[in-house]
């Protein structure tokens, strides 16, 4: 018996606490509740005036008799507060049902078990979150976005469009469009129904003439591009359809092709070919030599509260964005911190033998100026079996060489090791970034 009493008591306390959450500043409920009450009173007053108060006198006489009867049955000290409480309860119930109906209509996929007030508070908090701009590509950028969207809805992902391999490369060659793969990953990561959208967008056709090897997300963006006229509009329309929390932008809408000069004298063209060449890169560039940035991406960099580079492949995910002069100039001119999230492992054919400082120096070499205010690095290496497996494939843990770095370092546990694979943990990484950001305020 005491167990049930305790549960009931806990439930009552939780409901009372939830009730007080409706009074929280900023969720725009209290003021509209008061406006509703005033509206009801004005309507009653207006009807009374229009009817020359005759019906009102009759109603008042009726209520006067009812009150006299109630007072004889219950003391005035009880009947008065009881009537007020009942009236407020009915008004509250009506308002709550209206809110419920509106939220169900506007957010059809919402969790019915989650209280409306909790959803309103979360929505309000996210919309007032800091303006975050993440720059990169590949799976690293989408991993970061998946964590950041829990802290703010004001996120802009600036995504490289230099990819020319796999499904994206085929669509680029056959359809004459910009590669949609990295953009697809970012849209899925920022979608409200992330799990379902990710599964749908990542689904690859295994059979079918012309379909085999393509992902549904890439085909979806291709179709939207043809319908809307260009990839930028297609992303905007897709974001609305998928209820994306934030904004995804291509770094440029020009047909950007990467090239690299290797130390052994070879010249390699194409993002996928650069990695496949397995040589040490001495210089990297792109065609056309100065692609124009999407104007919104530059504007968002200047309006940001925090800029984040990476994680992602140094030469094929991060640097391609920095080869766009307007983006590089915006990063140089910005007045807010810029964080670089360093990779956990080196990448064969790109960063063989690179330390943390090598990554940072290459970025600043491309931009032509020191732009990084903080480097986030993984604190401890993977487990010996995982590390051995990576070394067998030509990769290694990116070692921290503090003495060669000219900027602050934040060493933290931001790694997820699973099934012998290593990647950044979305939640841990986002938490480290946001804790550091708020500590600077």
C-alpha positions as CSV (number, residue, x, y, z in Angstrom):
1,X,0.0,0.0,0.0
2,X,2.7,2.6,0.8
3,X,4.3,1.8,-2.6
4,X,1.1,2.9,-4.4
5,X,0.8,6.0,-2.2
6,X,4.4,7.0,-3.0
7,X,3.8,6.5,-6.8
8,X,0.6,8.7,-6.6
9,X,2.4,11.3,-4.6
10,X,5.3,11.4,-7.2
11,X,2.7,11.6,-10.0
12,X,1.0,14.5,-8.4
13,X,4.3,16.3,-7.8
14,X,5.2,15.8,-11.4
15,X,1.9,17.2,-12.6
16,X,2.2,20.2,-10.3
17,X,5.7,20.9,-11.5
18,X,4.5,20.6,-15.1
19,X,1.7,23.0,-14.3
20,X,4.2,25.6,-13.1
21,X,6.2,25.2,-16.3
22,X,3.4,26.9,-18.2
23,X,4.3,30.0,-16.2
24,X,7.9,29.9,-17.6
25,X,8.9,33.2,-19.3
26,X,9.2,33.2,-23.0
27,X,6.8,30.4,-24.1
28,X,4.1,33.0,-24.8
29,X,1.3,31.2,-22.9
30,X,0.5,33.5,-19.9
31,X,-0.1,36.6,-21.9
32,X,-2.5,34.9,-24.4
33,X,-4.3,33.2,-21.5
34,X,-5.0,36.6,-20.0
35,X,-5.9,38.0,-23.5
36,X,-8.5,35.1,-23.8
37,X,-10.1,35.9,-20.5
38,X,-10.3,39.6,-21.4
39,X,-11.8,38.7,-24.7
40,X,-14.5,36.6,-23.1
41,X,-15.3,39.5,-20.7
42,X,-15.5,42.0,-23.5
43,X,-17.8,39.8,-25.6
44,X,-20.1,39.5,-22.6
45,X,-20.0,43.2,-22.0
46,X,-20.6,43.9,-25.7
47,X,-23.6,41.6,-25.8
48,X,-25.0,43.2,-22.6
49,X,-24.6,46.7,-24.1
50,X,-26.2,45.7,-27.4
51,X,-29.2,44.1,-25.6
52,X,-29.6,47.2,-23.4
53,X,-28.7,45.1,-20.3
54,X,-32.1,43.5,-20.1
55,X,-30.9,39.9,-20.5
56,X,-28.0,40.7,-18.2
57,X,-30.3,41.8,-15.4
58,X,-32.3,38.5,-15.8
59,X,-29.1,36.5,-15.7
60,X,-27.8,38.4,-12.7
61,X,-31.1,37.8,-10.9
62,X,-30.9,34.1,-11.7
63,X,-27.3,33.9,-10.5
64,X,-28.3,35.8,-7.4
65,X,-30.9,33.2,-6.5
66,X,-28.5,30.4,-7.3
67,X,-25.8,32.0,-5.1
68,X,-28.3,32.4,-2.2
69,X,-29.1,28.7,-2.4
70,X,-25.4,27.8,-2.5
71,X,-24.6,30.0,0.4
72,X,-27.3,28.3,2.5
73,X,-25.8,24.9,1.6
74,X,-22.1,25.9,1.8
75,X,-20.4,28.7,3.6
76,X,-19.4,31.8,1.6
77,X,-15.7,31.0,2.4
78,X,-16.1,27.6,0.6
79,X,-18.6,28.3,-2.2
80,X,-16.8,31.4,-3.5
81,X,-13.3,29.9,-4.0
82,X,-14.9,26.7,-5.3
83,X,-16.7,28.5,-8.0
84,X,-13.6,30.5,-9.0
85,X,-11.5,27.3,-9.1
86,X,-14.1,25.5,-11.2
87,X,-14.3,28.4,-13.6
88,X,-10.5,28.6,-14.0
89,X,-10.3,24.8,-14.4
90,X,-12.8,24.9,-17.2
91,X,-11.0,27.8,-18.9
92,X,-7.7,26.0,-18.5
93,X,-9.1,22.8,-19.9
94,X,-10.4,24.5,-23.0
95,X,-7.2,26.3,-23.6
96,X,-5.2,23.2,-23.2
97,X,-7.3,21.3,-25.6
98,X,-6.9,24.1,-28.2
99,X,-3.1,23.9,-27.7
100,X,-3.2,20.1,-28.1
101,X,-5.2,20.3,-31.3
102,X,-2.9,23.0,-32.8
103,X,0.3,21.1,-32.0
104,X,-1.2,17.8,-33.4
105,X,-2.0,19.6,-36.6
106,X,1.3,21.4,-36.9
107,X,3.5,18.6,-35.6
108,X,1.8,15.4,-36.7
109,X,4.8,13.2,-35.8
110,X,5.2,14.5,-32.2
111,X,5.6,12.1,-29.3
112,X,2.1,11.9,-27.7
113,X,3.7,10.8,-24.4
114,X,5.6,14.1,-24.1
115,X,3.8,16.9,-22.4
116,X,2.8,19.9,-24.5
117,X,4.6,22.3,-22.2
118,X,7.8,20.3,-22.5
119,X,7.6,20.6,-26.3
120,X,6.9,24.3,-26.2
121,X,9.8,24.9,-23.8
122,X,12.2,22.8,-26.0
123,X,11.0,24.6,-29.2
124,X,11.5,28.0,-27.5
125,X,14.9,27.1,-26.2
126,X,16.2,25.7,-29.5
127,X,14.9,28.7,-31.5
128,X,16.8,31.0,-29.1
129,X,19.9,29.0,-29.3
130,X,23.2,30.4,-30.6
131,X,23.9,30.8,-34.3
132,X,26.2,28.0,-35.2
133,X,27.9,27.5,-38.6
134,X,29.6,24.2,-39.3
135,X,31.8,23.8,-42.4
136,X,32.9,20.5,-43.9
137,X,31.5,17.5,-45.6
138,X,31.4,13.7,-45.5
139,X,30.1,11.7,-42.6
140,X,32.0,13.9,-40.1
141,X,29.9,17.0,-40.6
142,X,26.6,15.0,-40.3
143,X,27.9,13.4,-37.1
144,X,28.5,16.9,-35.7
145,X,25.1,18.2,-36.8
146,X,23.3,15.3,-35.1
147,X,24.6,16.5,-31.8
148,X,24.4,20.2,-32.3
149,X,20.7,20.2,-33.2
150,X,19.9,19.3,-29.5
151,X,21.3,22.7,-28.5
152,X,20.1,25.1,-31.2
153,X,17.8,25.3,-34.2
154,X,19.9,28.1,-35.6
155,X,22.4,25.9,-37.4
156,X,23.9,26.4,-40.8
157,X,25.8,23.6,-42.5
158,X,28.1,24.7,-45.3
159,X,28.8,21.6,-47.3
160,X,31.5,20.9,-49.9
161,X,30.3,20.0,-53.4
162,X,33.6,18.5,-54.7
163,X,32.6,14.9,-54.4
164,X,32.9,12.9,-57.6
165,X,32.7,9.3,-56.4
166,X,30.0,6.7,-56.0
167,X,26.4,7.5,-56.5
168,X,27.0,11.3,-56.3
169,X,29.7,11.0,-59.0
170,X,27.5,9.1,-61.3
171,X,24.7,11.7,-60.9
172,X,27.1,14.5,-61.4
173,X,28.3,13.0,-64.7
174,X,25.0,11.7,-66.0
175,X,22.6,14.5,-64.8
176,X,25.0,17.4,-64.9
177,X,24.2,18.4,-61.3
178,X,26.2,19.0,-58.2
179,X,27.0,16.0,-56.0
180,X,24.1,15.5,-53.5
181,X,25.7,12.9,-51.2
182,X,27.1,15.0,-48.4
183,X,24.1,17.3,-48.5
184,X,21.8,14.3,-48.2
185,X,23.6,13.2,-45.0
186,X,23.3,16.7,-43.5
187,X,19.6,17.0,-44.3
188,X,19.0,13.6,-42.7
189,X,21.0,14.5,-39.6
190,X,19.1,17.7,-39.0
191,X,15.6,16.3,-39.7
192,X,13.2,16.0,-36.8
193,X,12.4,12.3,-37.7
194,X,16.1,11.6,-38.0
195,X,16.1,7.8,-37.7
196,X,13.4,7.3,-40.3
197,X,14.7,9.9,-42.7
198,X,18.3,8.6,-42.4
199,X,17.2,5.0,-43.2
200,X,15.1,6.2,-46.1
201,X,17.8,8.5,-47.5
202,X,20.6,6.0,-47.1
203,X,18.7,3.1,-48.7
204,X,20.6,1.9,-51.7
205,X,19.0,0.1,-54.7
206,X,20.8,-3.2,-55.2
207,X,19.0,-4.1,-58.5
208,X,17.5,-2.3,-61.4
209,X,19.0,-0.9,-64.6
210,X,20.4,2.5,-63.8
211,X,19.3,2.3,-60.2
212,X,21.8,-0.2,-58.7
213,X,24.2,1.6,-56.4
214,X,22.2,4.8,-56.1
215,X,20.8,5.9,-52.7
216,X,17.2,7.1,-52.5
217,X,18.3,10.4,-50.9
218,X,20.5,11.2,-53.9
219,X,17.7,10.4,-56.3
220,X,15.3,12.5,-54.2
221,X,17.6,15.5,-54.3
222,X,18.2,15.0,-58.1
223,X,14.5,15.1,-58.8
224,X,14.0,18.1,-56.5
225,X,16.8,19.9,-58.4
226,X,15.1,19.3,-61.7
227,X,11.8,20.5,-60.3
228,X,13.1,23.6,-58.6
229,X,15.8,24.6,-61.1
230,X,18.9,24.3,-59.0
231,X,20.4,22.5,-56.0
232,X,20.1,25.4,-53.6
233,X,16.3,25.7,-54.1
234,X,16.1,21.9,-54.0
235,X,17.7,21.8,-50.6
236,X,15.4,24.6,-49.3
237,X,12.3,22.7,-50.5
238,X,13.6,19.4,-49.1
239,X,14.3,21.1,-45.8
240,X,10.7,22.1,-45.5
241,X,9.4,18.6,-46.5
242,X,11.7,17.0,-43.9
243,X,11.2,19.5,-41.1
244,X,15.0,20.2,-41.0
245,X,16.2,22.0,-37.8
246,X,18.6,24.5,-39.3
247,X,19.8,25.3,-42.8
248,X,22.0,23.3,-45.2
249,X,23.9,25.2,-47.9
250,X,26.2,24.1,-50.7
251,X,29.5,26.0,-50.4
252,X,29.1,26.9,-54.1
253,X,26.7,26.1,-56.9
254,X,29.5,26.1,-59.5
255,X,30.8,22.8,-60.9
256,X,33.9,22.5,-58.6
257,X,36.6,20.0,-59.4
258,X,39.5,19.3,-57.1
259,X,43.1,18.7,-58.2
260,X,46.3,17.9,-56.4
261,X,50.0,18.0,-57.1
262,X,51.8,15.2,-55.3
263,X,55.3,15.3,-54.0
264,X,56.3,12.5,-56.4
265,X,55.5,14.8,-59.4
266,X,52.1,13.4,-60.2
267,X,49.1,15.6,-61.0
268,X,45.7,14.1,-60.0
269,X,42.3,15.5,-60.8
270,X,39.0,14.6,-59.0
271,X,38.3,14.1,-55.3
272,X,38.0,10.3,-55.4
273,X,41.2,10.1,-57.5
274,X,43.2,12.2,-55.0
275,X,42.7,9.7,-52.2
276,X,43.1,6.7,-54.5
277,X,46.5,8.0,-55.7
278,X,48.0,7.2,-52.3
279,X,50.6,10.0,-52.6
280,X,51.7,12.8,-50.4
281,X,49.9,16.0,-51.4
282,X,52.1,19.1,-51.9
283,X,49.5,21.4,-53.2
284,X,45.7,21.3,-53.7
285,X,43.5,23.5,-55.8
286,X,40.3,23.6,-57.7
287,X,38.7,24.4,-61.1
288,X,37.5,27.0,-61.6
289,X,40.2,28.6,-59.6
290,X,37.9,31.1,-57.7
291,X,34.4,29.6,-57.5
292,X,31.7,31.9,-56.2
293,X,30.3,31.2,-52.8
294,X,26.5,30.9,-52.1
295,X,25.7,34.4,-50.7
296,X,23.7,33.0,-47.8
297,X,26.7,31.0,-46.6
298,X,28.9,34.1,-46.4
299,X,26.1,36.0,-44.7
300,X,25.6,33.3,-42.1
301,X,29.3,33.2,-41.3
302,X,29.3,36.9,-40.5
303,X,26.1,36.5,-38.4
304,X,27.3,33.4,-36.5
305,X,28.1,33.2,-32.8
306,X,30.4,30.3,-33.3
307,X,32.2,28.7,-36.3
308,X,33.2,25.0,-36.5
309,X,35.5,23.4,-39.0
310,X,35.3,19.6,-39.2
311,X,35.5,16.8,-38.3
312,X,36.1,15.3,-41.8
313,X,38.7,14.5,-44.4
314,X,41.2,17.3,-44.4
315,X,41.8,17.6,-48.1
316,X,38.5,16.4,-49.5
317,X,35.9,17.6,-47.0
318,X,37.3,20.7,-45.2
319,X,39.8,22.4,-47.5
320,X,37.5,22.4,-50.6
321,X,35.3,24.9,-48.8
322,X,38.3,27.1,-48.0
323,X,39.3,27.2,-51.6
324,X,36.3,29.4,-52.2
325,X,37.7,32.9,-51.8
326,X,34.6,34.5,-50.3
327,X,34.4,31.8,-47.6
328,X,38.1,32.1,-46.7
329,X,37.8,35.9,-46.6
330,X,34.7,35.7,-44.3
331,X,36.6,33.3,-41.9
332,X,39.5,35.8,-41.8
333,X,37.2,38.8,-41.2
334,X,34.8,37.2,-38.7
335,X,34.6,38.5,-35.1
336,X,33.6,35.2,-33.4
337,X,35.6,32.1,-32.3
338,X,36.4,29.4,-34.9
339,X,36.9,25.8,-33.6
340,X,38.6,23.1,-35.5
341,X,37.6,19.5,-34.7
342,X,40.6,17.4,-35.6
343,X,40.2,13.9,-37.0
344,X,40.9,11.0,-34.6
345,X,42.7,8.9,-37.1
346,X,44.9,9.7,-40.1
347,X,43.6,8.8,-43.6
348,X,45.6,6.8,-46.1
349,X,46.3,8.8,-49.2
350,X,45.5,12.1,-47.5
351,X,47.1,12.6,-44.1
352,X,49.5,9.8,-43.7
353,X,51.7,10.5,-40.7
354,X,50.0,13.8,-39.9
355,X,49.9,15.1,-36.3
356,X,47.4,17.6,-35.0
357,X,49.6,20.6,-35.8
358,X,50.0,19.3,-39.4
359,X,46.2,19.4,-39.9
360,X,46.0,22.9,-38.4
361,X,48.9,24.3,-40.4
362,X,47.5,22.9,-43.7
363,X,44.2,24.7,-43.1
364,X,45.9,28.0,-42.3
365,X,48.2,27.6,-45.3
366,X,45.3,27.3,-47.7
367,X,43.5,30.3,-46.1
368,X,46.7,32.3,-45.8
369,X,46.2,33.4,-42.2
370,X,45.7,31.9,-38.7
371,X,41.9,31.5,-38.3
372,X,41.6,28.7,-35.6
373,X,41.0,29.8,-32.1
374,X,40.6,26.3,-30.5
375,X,41.5,22.8,-31.6
376,X,39.4,19.9,-30.1
377,X,41.3,16.6,-30.1
378,X,40.6,13.1,-28.9
379,X,42.2,12.6,-25.5
380,X,43.1,8.9,-25.6
381,X,43.8,6.5,-28.5
382,X,41.4,3.6,-29.4
383,X,41.9,0.2,-27.8
384,X,44.9,-1.8,-28.9
385,X,43.0,-4.3,-31.1
386,X,41.2,-1.4,-33.0
387,X,44.4,0.5,-33.3
388,X,46.2,-2.5,-34.7
389,X,43.5,-3.0,-37.3
390,X,43.7,0.6,-38.4
391,X,47.5,0.4,-38.6
392,X,47.2,-2.7,-40.8
393,X,45.1,-0.6,-43.3
394,X,47.6,2.3,-43.2
395,X,46.0,4.6,-40.7
396,X,47.0,5.7,-37.2
397,X,46.0,7.7,-34.2
398,X,46.5,11.5,-34.8
399,X,49.0,12.4,-32.1
400,X,48.9,15.7,-30.3
401,X,52.1,17.8,-30.6
402,X,51.4,20.8,-28.4
403,X,54.8,22.4,-28.9
404,X,54.1,23.0,-32.7
405,X,50.6,24.4,-32.2
406,X,50.1,28.1,-31.9
407,X,46.5,28.0,-30.6
408,X,44.6,26.7,-27.5
409,X,43.9,23.0,-27.3
410,X,40.9,21.2,-25.8
411,X,41.7,17.5,-25.2
412,X,38.5,15.6,-24.4
413,X,36.9,12.2,-24.8
414,X,34.8,12.6,-28.0
415,X,35.3,9.2,-29.5
416,X,32.9,6.4,-30.2
417,X,34.5,3.1,-30.7
418,X,32.2,0.4,-32.0
419,X,32.8,-2.9,-33.8
420,X,36.4,-2.1,-34.5
421,X,35.6,1.3,-36.0
422,X,36.3,4.8,-34.7
423,X,34.3,8.0,-35.2
424,X,33.3,11.0,-33.3
425,X,30.5,10.6,-30.8
426,X,27.7,13.1,-31.7
427,X,26.5,13.9,-28.2
428,X,30.0,14.0,-26.6
429,X,31.4,16.3,-29.2
430,X,28.4,18.7,-29.3
431,X,28.5,18.8,-25.5
432,X,32.2,19.7,-25.4
433,X,31.7,22.4,-28.0
434,X,28.7,24.0,-26.3
435,X,30.3,23.8,-22.8
436,X,33.4,25.6,-24.1
437,X,31.2,28.1,-26.0
438,X,29.1,29.1,-22.9
439,X,32.3,29.3,-20.8
440,X,33.5,32.1,-23.1
441,X,30.4,34.3,-22.5
